Amino acid sequence: MPEWLHIPLFVLTLFIMLVGLLGLVVPVFPGIVVIWLAALGYGVASGFSTLGIWLFVLITLFMIVGTLIDNVFMAAGSRQGGAAWTSLALGMVAGVAGTFLLPPIGGLITTPLTIFLLEYGRQRDWRKAYQTVRGLAIGWGMAFVVRFGLGVLMILTWLIWHWKG
């Protein structure tokens, strides 16, 4: 790679990673994957040294954990609030559909609304239905903290790769 491209590649990669990190505020935005894709693009453009390969593997592991933890925490929070598995599954489907119909906030509206309505229909108690949505929100909050922390770790790992690799 020509020497003059190193700085623009660094700036572009860091910019994309920061967009991914800030995008984590929106629960349906795949910010962790965006950060990972930026690291992959950097590796393809600059080449993978031995250290770069190992650090990219670590970045990949952070990405996998970050994408899985999101669903685990949200489901655990709703289950703790008393939600049925079918309500959670249909809520997630509604969230995906809502994201496509009203990007980027559609999923933020349709997921909790669907779970609330299904749980209200199942239990005939709005307080219990509210508890499931409250659990979902707590799970979302916990997942955000973990995903944000993993996103920061991914960027720091990439910075080490850039400076040492």
C-alpha positions in Angstrom: 0.0 0.0 0.0 1.4 3.4 -0.9 2.7 5.4 2.1 0.4 8.4 1.4 -2.7 6.2 1.9 -2.0 5.3 5.5 -3.4 8.5 7.0 -6.6 8.5 5.0 -7.1 4.8 5.7 -6.6 5.4 9.4 -9.0 8.4 9.4 -11.7 6.6 7.4 -11.5 3.4 9.5 -11.6 5.4 12.8 -14.6 7.4 11.5 -16.5 4.3 10.5 -15.8 2.7 13.8 -17.0 5.8 15.7 -20.2 5.8 13.7 -20.7 2.2 14.7 -20.0 3.0 18.3 -22.4 6.0 18.4 -24.9 3.8 16.4 -25.1 1.5 19.4 -27.4 3.9 21.0 -30.1 2.7 18.6 -30.8 -1.0 19.7 -31.5 -2.3 16.2 -28.4 -0.6 14.5 -25.7 -3.2 14.1 -22.9 -0.9 15.5 -20.8 -3.8 16.7 -20.8 -5.3 13.2 -20.0 -1.9 11.6 -17.0 -1.6 13.8 -15.9 -5.2 12.9 -16.4 -4.5 9.1 -14.3 -1.4 9.5 -11.5 -3.5 11.0 -11.9 -6.1 8.3 -11.7 -3.4 5.6 -8.6 -2.0 7.3 -6.9 -5.4 7.3 -7.8 -6.0 3.7 -6.5 -2.6 2.6 -3.3 -2.5 4.7 -2.6 -6.2 4.9 -2.7 -8.6 7.9 0.5 -8.9 9.8 0.8 -11.8 12.3 -0.1 -9.5 15.1 -2.9 -8.1 13.0 -4.4 -11.5 12.4 -4.4 -12.2 16.2 -5.9 -8.9 17.0 -8.5 -9.2 14.3 -9.5 -12.6 15.8 -9.9 -10.9 19.1 -12.0 -8.1 17.5 -14.1 -10.9 15.9 -14.7 -12.6 19.3 -15.7 -9.2 20.8 -18.2 -8.8 17.9 -19.7 -12.3 18.3 -20.2 -11.7 22.0 -21.6 -8.3 21.4 -24.2 -9.5 19.0 -25.3 -12.4 21.1 -25.3 -10.6 24.4 -27.9 -8.2 23.1 -30.5 -10.9 22.5 -29.6 -12.7 25.7 -30.0 -9.7 28.0 -33.2 -8.5 26.4 -34.8 -11.9 26.5 -33.6 -12.5 30.1 -35.0 -9.1 31.2 -38.4 -9.9 29.7 -38.4 -13.4 31.0 -37.6 -12.1 34.4 -40.6 -9.8 34.0 -42.7 -12.9 33.2 -42.9 -12.9 29.4 -43.7 -16.1 27.5 -41.1 -17.3 24.9 -43.7 -16.9 22.2 -44.3 -13.3 23.1 -40.6 -12.6 23.0 -40.2 -14.3 19.6 -43.1 -12.5 18.1 -41.9 -9.2 19.6 -38.5 -9.7 18.0 -40.1 -10.4 14.6 -42.3 -7.3 15.0 -39.2 -5.3 15.9 -37.4 -6.4 12.7 -40.5 -5.6 10.7 -40.9 -2.3 12.4 -37.3 -1.4 11.7 -37.9 -1.9 8.0 -41.2 -0.1 8.0 -40.2 2.9 10.1 -36.4 3.1 10.2 -34.6 3.6 12.5 -37.1 3.8 15.4 -39.8 1.4 14.2 -38.3 -1.6 16.1 -38.1 0.5 19.3 -41.8 1.0 19.1 -43.1 -2.4 17.7 -41.0 -4.7 19.9 -42.2 -3.5 23.3 -45.7 -2.7 22.0 -46.1 -6.3 20.6 -44.8 -7.9 23.8 -47.1 -5.7 25.9 -50.2 -6.6 23.8 -49.4 -10.3 23.7 -48.7 -10.5 27.4 -51.8 -8.5 28.2 -53.8 -10.8 26.0 -52.2 -13.8 27.7 -52.4 -12.7 31.3 -55.3 -10.2 31.2 -53.4 -8.0 33.6 -51.8 -4.7 32.3 -49.5 -4.5 35.3 -48.0 -7.9 34.5 -47.7 -7.0 30.9 -46.0 -3.7 31.9 -43.5 -5.7 34.0 -42.5 -7.7 30.9 -41.9 -4.5 28.9 -40.0 -3.0 31.9 -37.8 -6.1 32.0 -37.2 -5.7 28.3 -36.1 -2.1 28.8 -33.8 -3.0 31.6 -32.3 -5.8 29.4 -31.9 -3.3 26.6 -30.1 -0.9 28.9 -27.8 -3.6 30.2 -27.1 -4.8 26.7 -26.2 -1.3 25.6 -23.7 -0.9 28.4 -22.0 -4.2 27.5 -22.1 -3.6 23.7 -20.7 -0.1 24.1 -17.9 -1.4 26.3 -17.2 -4.1 23.7 -17.2 -1.5 21.0 -14.7 0.6 22.8 -12.5 -2.6 23.3 -12.8 -3.3 19.6 -11.6 0.1 18.7 -8.8 0.1 21.2 -7.7 -3.3 19.9 -7.7 -2.0 16.4 -5.6 1.0 17.5 -3.0 -1.3 19.0 -3.1 -3.2 15.7 -2.6 0.0 13.7 0.2 1.3 15.9 2.1 -2.0 16.5 1.1 -4.1 13.5 
